Amino acid sequence: MEAIKQSITKEDTLDPKKAAMVEALTKALGVVKMACESCGISRNTHYRWLKEDAAYKAACDNLPEVVLDFAEHHLHKLISQGNPAATIFLLKTKGKGRGYVERQEIEVAEKKPLSWFVSDDSSVS
């Protein structure tokens, strides 16, 4: 929530209804339907505000980061509680550089045909 407040400068203040919607979106982790229902506005109103109000759009544009922060916080909490699935997930996604991968990703710099599938005499029997 603090990150959203920081994205709104003093000259870009939101009216109370829009500020309430931004707060509801934050609490609903970006789920528009839930936020609209809690504020008593329609989804169309929310999307119209996004088009017409740059400050409102700026506040809403930060919501995906808030959601990711929430999810990462929860993931770290599970890891600290000893949850093996959470630990494995983190290592598979963030630990690739240290070898925690299920499959190797090999990049080929030079594109050549796979010659080992073709015999030297190039005849097919």
DRENMAR-359587 format. One record per residue: residue number from 0; residue in one letter; x, y, z of N, C-alpha, C in turn. Coordinates in pm, 1 decimal, m for minus. Example, Ala and Ser with C-alpha at 12.3 -4.5 7.8 and 13.67 -1.06 7.14 Angstrom:
<rs>
0, A, 1319.0, m569.0, 780.0, 1230.0, m450.0, 780.0, 1320.0, m330.0, 780.0
1, S, 1285.0, m225.0, 708.0, 1367.0, m106.0, 714.0, 1290.0, 3.0, 787.0
</rs>
This chain:
<rs>
0, M, 83.1, m119.2, 0.0, 0.0, 0.0, 0.0, 87.1, 125.0, 0.0
1, E, 197.4, 120.3, 73.8, 286.1, 235.4, 81.9, 344.6, 269.4, m54.4
2, A, 376.7, 167.1, m133.5, 432.1, 190.6, m267.5, 331.6, 262.7, m355.9
3, I, 204.9, 230.2, m342.1, 101.8, 296.6, m421.6, 89.9, 442.4, m378.7
4, K, 93.4, 468.7, m248.7, 84.3, 606.1, m200.5, 201.8, 688.1, m251.8
5, Q, 321.5, 627.5, m260.1, 438.6, 699.4, m307.5, 427.9, 732.7, m455.5
6, S, 353.4, 654.0, m533.3, 343.0, 680.0, m676.5, 249.6, 796.6, m708.5
7, I, 177.7, 845.3, m608.5, 87.3, 959.5, m627.7, 153.6, 1082.1, m565.6
8, T, 188.2, 1179.0, m647.3, 252.8, 1299.7, m597.1, 148.6, 1394.6, m538.6
9, K, 195.7, 1501.7, m476.7, 104.8, 1597.3, m412.6, 7.5, 1659.1, m511.7
10, E, 55.8, 1689.9, m634.1, m33.7, 1751.4, m730.4, m127.2, 1651.0, m795.6
11, D, m100.4, 1524.9, m783.1, m183.5, 1420.7, m844.6, m268.7, 1350.5, m738.7
12, T, m345.7, 1424.5, m664.9, m428.3, 1363.6, m560.8, m552.5, 1301.6, m624.0
13, L, m594.7, 1192.6, m565.0, m714.5, 1122.7, m611.3, m833.9, 1165.7, m528.7
14, D, m950.8, 1166.2, m592.5, m1070.1, 1193.7, m513.6, m1095.3, 1073.2, m422.6
15, P, m1171.2, 1090.9, m317.0, m1188.1, 984.6, m216.6, m1239.8, 852.1, m273.7
16, K, m1329.3, 855.7, m370.6, m1384.3, 732.7, m427.9, m1275.4, 654.9, m502.6
17, K, m1191.1, 726.1, m577.0, m1082.0, 661.1, m650.7, m975.1, 609.5, m555.0
18, A, m945.2, 687.3, m450.8, m847.4, 642.6, m351.3, m897.3, 516.5, m280.9
19, A, m1027.3, 512.7, m251.8, m1085.8, 393.3, m189.0, m1075.4, 273.0, m282.1
20, M, m1094.0, 295.9, m411.4, m1083.8, 187.0, m507.8, m940.7, 135.4, m516.6
21, V, m842.8, 224.6, m516.6, m702.2, 181.5, m518.7, m670.8, 99.1, m394.1
22, E, m720.0, 141.6, m280.8, m698.3, 66.1, m157.1, m767.8, m70.5, m164.2
23, A, m890.2, m72.1, m218.5, m963.3, m198.9, m232.7, m891.5, m292.5, m329.7
24, L, m837.4, m237.5, m437.4, m759.8, m320.2, m531.6, m637.1, m379.2, m464.0
25, T, m574.5, m300.2, m379.2, m457.0, m349.2, m306.5, m495.7, m464.2, m213.5
26, K, m603.0, m446.4, m139.3, m648.4, m550.6, m46.8, m694.1, m675.9, m121.2
27, A, m750.3, m657.2, m242.2, m799.1, m769.8, m322.1, m689.6, m825.8, m413.4
28, L, m566.1, m778.7, m392.7, m450.9, m823.1, m472.9, m475.5, m805.7, m622.5
29, G, m539.3, m695.5, m656.9, m558.9, m662.2, m796.9, m680.5, m722.0, m863.6
30, V, m763.0, m795.5, m789.5, m883.3, m855.4, m847.8, m989.8, m746.5, m859.3
31, V, m1015.0, m704.9, m982.6, m1101.6, m589.8, m1008.1, m1244.1, m613.5, m959.6
32, K, m1299.3, m729.7, m986.3, m1438.3, m758.1, m948.3, m1458.8, m742.6, m797.9
33, M, m1368.5, m801.7, m719.8, m1381.7, m793.6, m574.1, m1368.5, m650.1, m525.2
34, A, m1273.2, m576.2, m581.9, m1251.7, m437.9, m539.8, m1372.1, m350.7, m574.9
35, C, m1426.5, m370.3, m694.1, m1543.1, m292.2, m735.6, m1662.8, m319.3, m645.8
36, E, m1684.2, m444.7, m613.4, m1796.7, m479.4, m525.1, m1780.6, m416.2, m388.1
37, S, m1659.1, m413.9, m336.0, m1639.9, m356.8, m201.8, m1654.3, m204.8, m201.7
38, C, m1632.5, m141.7, m317.3, m1646.4, 4.8, m327.1, m1781.7, 47.9, m380.5
39, G, m1858.2, m46.0, m432.6, m1988.8, m12.1, m486.7, m1983.1, 59.2, m620.8
40, I, m1881.9, 26.5, m700.7, m1874.8, 84.3, m835.2, m1873.7, m29.3, m937.3
41, S, m1901.1, 4.6, m1061.6, m1900.2, m97.5, m1166.2, m1758.8, m113.1, m1222.4
42, R, m1736.1, m226.7, m1285.4, m1607.9, m250.4, m1352.6, m1586.6, m146.0, m1462.5
43, N, m1694.1, m109.0, m1531.4, m1683.4, m8.4, m1637.4, m1631.7, 124.3, m1582.4
44, T, m1675.6, 159.9, m1463.3, m1628.7, 284.1, m1401.1, m1479.0, 276.8, m1375.9
45, H, m1434.4, 164.9, m1321.8, m1291.2, 146.1, m1296.5, m1211.6, 161.8, m1425.5
46, Y, m1253.3, 95.2, m1531.3, m1179.8, 101.6, m1657.5, m1188.6, 240.0, m1722.1
47, R, m1299.0, 310.5, m1701.0, m1310.7, 447.4, m1751.1, m1213.0, 537.5, m1676.4
48, W, m1204.9, 520.7, m1543.6, m1110.0, 598.0, m1465.6, m966.7, 573.1, m1512.5
49, L, m935.9, 447.6, m1545.0, m801.5, 416.9, m1594.3, m769.9, 495.0, m1721.6
50, K, m867.1, 508.8, m1809.8, m847.0, 580.3, m1936.0, m839.8, 731.0, m1916.5
51, E, m921.2, 782.5, m1825.2, m938.3, 926.9, m1813.9, m850.5, 994.5, m1708.8
52, D, m801.1, 921.6, m1610.8, m730.2, 982.7, m1498.6, m588.8, 924.7, m1487.0
53, A, m489.0, 1005.8, m1524.0, m349.6, 959.4, m1524.2, m300.6, 923.3, m1383.5
54, A, m343.3, 997.6, m1282.9, m301.2, 968.7, m1145.2, m359.4, 835.7, m1097.8
55, Y, m483.9, 811.7, m1132.1, m547.8, 684.6, m1095.1, m477.1, 569.2, m1166.3
56, K, m448.3, 586.5, m1294.7, m379.5, 483.1, m1370.8, m241.0, 456.1, m1311.8
57, A, m170.4, 562.1, m1274.8, m37.3, 546.5, m1215.1, m44.6, 467.1, m1084.8
58, A, m146.6, 494.4, m1005.0, m163.5, 421.6, m879.6, m194.7, 274.7, m905.8
59, C, m275.4, 248.4, m1006.9, m312.9, 110.6, m1039.7, m200.6, 34.2, m1109.9
60, D, m115.8, 106.0, m1183.1, m6.3, 40.4, m1255.4, 92.3, m28.6, m1161.9
61, N, 98.3, 14.6, m1038.4, 190.4, m45.2, m941.7, 133.9, m171.3, m875.8
62, L, 7.5, m200.0, m897.1, m56.4, m313.9, m829.9, 8.8, m449.2, m858.8
63, P, 50.3, m479.1, m982.4, 116.4, m609.3, m1004.0, 240.2, m628.4, m916.7
64, E, 313.5, m522.2, m890.5, 430.3, m531.9, m803.5, 389.2, m560.7, m659.0
65, V, 279.7, m499.8, m616.8, 228.3, m524.2, m481.4, 188.7, m671.4, m466.8
66, V, 124.5, m725.3, m569.3, 82.2, m865.5, m566.8, 203.7, m957.8, m561.7
67, L, 305.1, m928.2, m643.9, 426.6, m1010.0, m641.1, 497.4, m1001.7, m506.5
68, D, 503.2, m882.4, m449.5, 563.8, m866.6, m317.0, 491.1, m950.4, m213.4
69, F, 358.4, m948.4, m219.1, 278.0, m1028.2, m126.1, 308.8, m1176.6, m142.6
70, A, 310.7, m1224.0, m268.0, 335.5, m1365.9, m294.5, 476.6, m1406.3, m250.8
71, E, 574.8, m1321.7, m278.8, 711.7, m1353.0, m237.3, 724.6, m1355.1, m85.9
72, H, 657.6, m1262.7, m19.7, 659.9, m1261.8, 126.7, 601.8, m1392.8, 181.1
73, H, 489.4, m1434.0, 124.3, 426.0, m1558.1, 168.7, 515.7, m1678.3, 139.3
74, L, 580.3, m1678.8, 23.4, 672.0, m1787.2, m11.1, 787.7, m1795.6, 88.5
75, H, 845.8, m1682.1, 121.7, 956.0, m1681.1, 218.4, 909.1, m1726.1, 356.6
76, K, 787.8, m1691.2, 390.8, 730.8, m1735.5, 518.5, 718.2, m1888.7, 521.2
77, L, 669.0, m1946.2, 410.5, 657.5, m2092.0, 401.8, 793.9, m2159.6, 408.9
78, I, 891.4, m2100.8, 343.5, 1027.0, m2157.2, 347.0, 1081.0, m2154.3, 488.8
79, S, 1059.9, m2044.9, 559.9, 1109.6, m2034.9, 698.0, 1040.0, m2133.8, 790.3
80, Q, 920.2, m2179.3, 751.1, 847.1, m2278.7, 829.9, 888.0, m2421.5, 790.9
81, G, 981.3, m2433.3, 697.1, 1031.7, m2564.8, 659.0, 950.2, m2634.3, 551.2
82, N, 871.9, m2562.9, 475.0, 790.4, m2622.5, 369.2, 880.0, m2663.1, 252.3
83, P, 895.2, m2795.2, 228.2, 987.3, m2839.1, 122.0, 943.1, m2797.6, m18.5
84, A, 813.3, m2797.4, m46.5, 765.6, m2759.1, m179.5, 800.4, m2613.1, m208.5
85, A, 785.7, m2526.0, m109.3, 818.7, m2384.9, m127.0, 968.4, m2367.3, m149.4
86, T, 1048.0, m2442.4, m75.7, 1193.1, m2434.8, m91.8, 1234.6, m2480.9, m230.9
87, I, 1179.5, m2591.4, m276.3, 1211.3, m2642.6, m410.0, 1169.3, m2542.2, m516.0
88, F, 1051.2, m2484.5, m501.5, 1003.5, m2386.0, m598.3, 1099.3, m2267.3, m607.2
89, L, 1140.3, m2215.3, m492.9, 1231.3, m2101.7, m493.1, 1362.8, m2137.9, m560.1
90, L, 1416.2, m2254.0, m528.7, 1543.5, m2293.7, m588.0, 1532.4, m2315.4, m738.6
91, K, 1420.0, m2370.5, m783.9, 1401.7, m2391.9, m928.3, 1387.6, m2260.4, m1003.9
92, T, 1332.1, m2158.2, m939.1, 1308.9, m2032.1, m1009.7, 1421.3, m1931.5, m988.0
93, K, 1472.3, m1922.3, m868.0, 1575.5, m1822.5, m838.6, 1716.3, m1881.9, m831.3
94, G, 1726.0, m2015.0, m821.6, 1855.7, m2078.3, m803.4, 1914.3, m2141.5, m927.7
95, K, 1864.3, m2104.9, m1045.3, 1913.4, m2164.9, m1169.4, 2063.1, m2142.7, m1188.1
96, G, 2110.6, m2026.5, m1151.2, 2252.2, m1994.5, m1166.4, 2343.1, m2081.5, m1082.2
97, R, 2287.5, m2143.8, m981.1, 2365.3, m2232.0, m893.7, 2342.0, m2379.2, m923.9
98, G, 2270.0, m2406.4, m1031.8, 2251.8, m2544.0, m1075.6, 2122.8, m2610.6, m1033.9
99, Y, 2032.0, m2536.3, m972.0, 1904.6, m2594.7, m931.7, 1806.9, m2589.3, m1049.0
100, V, 1823.1, m2683.6, m1141.4, 1738.2, m2687.9, m1259.9, 1692.3, m2831.1, m1283.7
101, E, 1576.5, m2844.7, m1344.9, 1526.9, m2977.5, m1381.0, 1576.5, m3019.1, m1518.3
102, R, 1601.4, m2920.8, m1603.3, 1648.8, m2951.4, m1736.9, 1752.7, m2848.1, m1775.5
103, Q, 1843.7, m2887.9, m1859.1, 1946.0, m2796.3, m1906.4, 1894.6, m2718.5, m2025.5
104, E, 1922.9, m2592.5, m2029.6, 1888.4, m2508.6, m2142.7, 2018.1, m2476.8, m2215.8
105, I, 2029.9, m2528.4, m2337.3, 2151.4, m2510.8, m2414.8, 2121.8, m2418.3, m2532.2
106, E, 2199.6, m2313.2, m2543.9, 2183.8, m2221.6, m2656.3, 2289.4, m2254.7, m2760.1
107, V, 2247.1, m2264.5, m2886.0, 2337.6, m2294.8, m2995.7, 2367.8, m2164.8, m3067.9
108, A, 2496.9, m2131.9, m3074.7, 2536.6, m2007.0, m3138.1, 2533.9, m2017.9, m3290.1
109, E, 2576.0, m2131.6, m3342.6, 2584.2, m2149.7, m3487.1, 2479.0, m2249.8, m3531.4
110, K, 2393.2, m2208.8, m3620.5, 2284.7, m2295.5, m3668.1, 2337.6, m2384.1, m3780.6
111, K, 2342.7, m2513.4, m3756.2, 2385.6, m2610.9, m3856.6, 2286.6, m2726.0, m3856.4
112, P, 2273.8, m2795.4, m3967.0, 2187.9, m2914.3, m3967.0, 2249.1, m3022.7, m3878.8
113, L, 2163.3, m3106.1, m3825.7, 2210.1, m3214.6, m3740.0, 2267.5, m3324.3, m3828.8
114, S, 2397.5, m3322.9, m3844.2, 2462.7, m3411.8, m3940.6, 2470.5, m3556.0, m3895.1
115, W, 2459.3, m3585.7, m3768.6, 2472.2, m3724.2, m3725.5, 2353.3, m3810.9, m3766.1
116, F, 2244.1, m3748.3, m3812.6, 2131.6, m3825.1, m3860.6, 2143.0, m3864.7, m4008.2
117, V, 2240.6, m3809.7, m4075.6, 2260.2, m3837.0, m4217.9, 2387.0, m3918.5, m4233.4
118, S, 2380.4, m4028.8, m4307.8, 2499.8, m4111.2, m4329.2, 2593.4, m4040.7, m4425.5
119, D, 2719.5, m4085.1, m4426.7, 2820.5, m4022.7, m4512.6, 2790.3, m4038.0, m4659.6
120, D, 2730.0, m4152.8, m4699.6, 2704.4, m4173.5, m4841.6, 2573.4, m4108.7, m4887.4
121, S, 2498.9, m4051.6, m4795.4, 2373.7, m3979.2, m4823.0, 2271.2, m4059.7, m4899.8
122, S, 2283.5, m4189.0, m4899.3, 2183.6, m4271.4, m4968.3, 2089.2, m4330.1, m4865.0
123, V, 1963.9, m4334.4, m4902.2, 1862.7, m4389.9, m4814.9, 1824.0, m4525.0, m4871.3
124, S, 1835.3, m4626.5, m4788.5, 1801.8, m4762.0, m4836.2, 1668.7, m4804.5, m4787.7
</rs>
